[in-house]
Amino acid sequence: MGAQWKAKGKELAANARGRVFGKLSKDIMIAARSGADPAANARLRLLVEQARKVSMPKDTLDRAIKKGAGLTGEAVHFDHVIYEGYAPHRVPLMVECLTDNVNRTAPEMRVLFRKGQLGTSGSVAWDFDHVGMIEAEPAAKGADAELAAIEAGAQDFEPGEEDGSTTFLTDPADLDLVSRALPTHGFTVLSAKLGYKAKNPIAATSLSAEELEEVEAFLAAIDANDDVQNIYAGLN
């Protein structure tokens, strides 16, 4: 039995790693449209660093860059689609997808939302702010996140819970500007993207342990879909 559980654990870990590589590859392909050289493409450079941190195989990374830059002769096209709705217990949700076939993705989302509620465009978006999200970590001990946020031009910041990182929030138009400014104020940028932040998030403490487990299982099922890039849930 122990060997079976160990094998199952390895399979789940491999599947999770594969999903991470798949989502990251799509981001890399899209970023590489602006140039295959990370030194001259800031967005691509950050994604290459992320790929290395999650131990993406070099062949997979190189193939994604070349494919996105049009160097393989393969056509790369992804539609960017946002699905809005609610997880169980009325937790508002924005699901960001990159898909090469909307006719496949749409019915899959309808099935995944059966235990929640799939809304129409704008039905949930009003309760979210569209912002730039920059994850960064102190380059040296004692770096002041609040001071860095002010001097780099961020609108706000949120300290990480455990890993010591900080999420700096910006106006969407200022994402690149703040990303380039943060290193001069003591922070190393780990990732930068546009995303959605809930205006009125539901407190996790207002849900029972069973209810919270239902929400987490619902979100995990959506995240497992190959077309889903990011999930933004209104849950603290």
N, C-alpha and C positions, 0 to 999 in steps of 0.2 A: 504493500500500500504506500509506504514511504517513497519508493522509487517512482510510483505512478504520480504522486503529488509533485515530486521534484520535476518530473518530465512535463507535467502540466504547467508548473510555474515557469519553466524555461520557454514553453510555447507561448504563454501569455506575455512574457517579457519580450519575446521576439516579435510578436504581433504589435505590441505597443511601440516598440522601436521602429518597426516598419511604418506605422502610422505617422510617427514623428518625421521620419525621413521623407515620406510622401508629401506631407504638408509643406515641409521646408523646401523640397525640390520645386514645388509649384511657385513659391515665393522667389526662389533663386532664378527660375526661368523668366519670370515677369521682370525682375530687376535687371537681368542680363540683356533685356531688350535695349537698354540704354547704354550698353557697352560691356564687353566680356572681361575688361581689365578691372579688378577690384581696386587697384590703386587710383583709378580715375572715376570710380563709381562708388560713391559713399554707401548707398543702400546695399549694393552687392557686397561690399567689404564687410559690413556688419553681419550679413547673412552667412558669409563664408566663415566668419568667426563663430557664429552660432553652430554651424555645421561641424566645425572642428570640436567644439565643446561637447557635442552629443555623439562624437565619434562616427560621423557619417563617412562611409568608405570614400576614398579619394576618387575612385572611378565614378561613383554615383554623383559626387559633387561636380567633377569635370564635365560629365555628360549633361547635367542640368544646365550648367553655364553655356556650353556650346549649343545645346538645343535652343535655349532661350535667345541666344545671340544670333540664331539662324545659320550656324556654322555646320550643321549636320544635314541641311537640306530638308529637314522635317518642319512642317507647318505647326506652329504652337498657337493655340487660341483657347482662352478661358473666358467664360462669362462670369462677371462678378455679380452675385445675387444675394440679397439680404432677405431672410425669412423672419417674420415677427410673430410673437405669440406668447403663450404662458406655459411654464412648467406646472406640474401639480402644485396645488395650494397657492395658485395665482402669483407665482414668481415670474415677473416679466423677463422676456428673453429676446435677444437679437442674435441670429445665427448667420454668420458670414460664410458664403460658399464661393469656391472657384470651381467651375465645372465646364467640361467640354461637351456636355449634353444636358441642357436644361430639361428636356423632355424625360430624362431619366431621374434627375435630381428632384424635381417637383413632386412626383408621386411618392418618392422615398421619404421626403419630408412630411407629407401628409400622413403616412403610416407612422413615422416616428413621433408625431405630435398627437397621436390618438389618446394618450394618457394625459395630455395637457390640452392646449387649445391653440390651433394655428390661426393667426389673425391676418387681416388684409394689410396692404402697405399703409403705413402711418398709424396703425391701430395701437402700436406700442412705442414707436420711435419718438413720440412726443415726450415720453418719460425718460429719455436718454439724451445726453449731450454727446455730440460728435467731437472728439478731442484727439490730440496727439498724445501718444503714450511712450515714454522713454524709460526703459529700465536701465539703471546704472548702479555701479558700486563704487565705494570710496577708493580712490587711487592710493591714499595714504591714511593712516589712522588719524582720527580727529576731524576729518572733512565734515563741514557743516552743510547739511542738505538744505536747510531753510535759506541760508545765505546764498548757496549755489543757485537755488531756484530763483531768487530775486535777481541776482546778477546776470544769470543766463537768459532771463526773460520768460521763465515758466510761469504758468498761472497758479499752479499748486503742486504739492508733492505728497506722496503717501509712503511712509516707511515700510519696508518689507517686514514680515512677521518673524522670520528665522534666519534667512541667509545674508542679512546685512545689506541687501540691495534697497534701492529707493526707486519708486515710479514717479517720474516728473510728468505733469500734465500740462499740455500747451494748447494754444489755439491751433487748429489744423494747418493754417498757413505758416505757422512758426516752427513746425516740427523739425525741419532741417537746420534752421538757424540755431535753435536751442541745442540740438544734438551736437553741433559743431562747437558751441560755446561751453558746454559742460566740462570737457576735459581741461579747459583753462581754469576751472574753478574746483578742481580736485576730484572729479568723478569720471570713471571710465564707462563709456556707453556700451551696454550689452545688446540692446535691441531698440528699435524705434519703429513705430507703426501708427497708423490712424485706427481708432477704435471707438467704442461707445461706453460711456460711464453713466450708470443709472442715477437719476436725480433723487429718487425716493426709494432706495433699496429696502427690502424687507430684512429685519433682523433675524438671523438664524436662531437666536434664542427664543423667538416667538413661535417657532415650530417645535413639535415634539420630536424625539429621536426617530420615531417611525416615519414621521412626515419628512424630516430632513433626509432620511435614507431614500425615500421615494424620489425626492428631487434630485439627489445625487445619482441615482440609478438612471433617471430620465436623461440627465445631462451626459452621463457616460455613454448611453446608447446613441445619442446624437453625435457626440464627439468621435465615435467609432466609424461614422460614415466617411467614406473616402473623399467626398466633395466638400466636407466641412473644414474650413480653415480656422475660424475663431468663434467662440461662444461668449457672449456678454450677458451675464445674468444679474438681475437686480436683487442680489442677496449678499448681505454682510455676514 
